[in-house]
Amino acid sequence: MAKKTVATLQTGSKKFTKVIKVKKSPKTGAYIFEERMLSADKAKEFFKK
């Protein structure tokens, strides 16, 4: 599965990262893209799941 970080945004004292994770649907077999805006330190936790 492909994983990547697309953009890094900084607002005030917090740094945010837009993360995209590709998942395969168990029902149809199609790929699903899960996108979220997270703080930079939580991005690695997002990919561990």
C-alpha positions, 0 to 999 in steps of 0.5 A: 500500500502506498503512503505519502505526506502531501503538504505541510502547513504551519499556523501559529505554533502548531505544524499540520500535515495533510496525510493520505493513506491508501486502503483496499476495500474488503467488499469491492477490492477497489482502493479507498483514499483516506485523507486527514489533516493532523499535527506533524507529530501524529502523522506516524501514528496514523500510518501505523493503524 
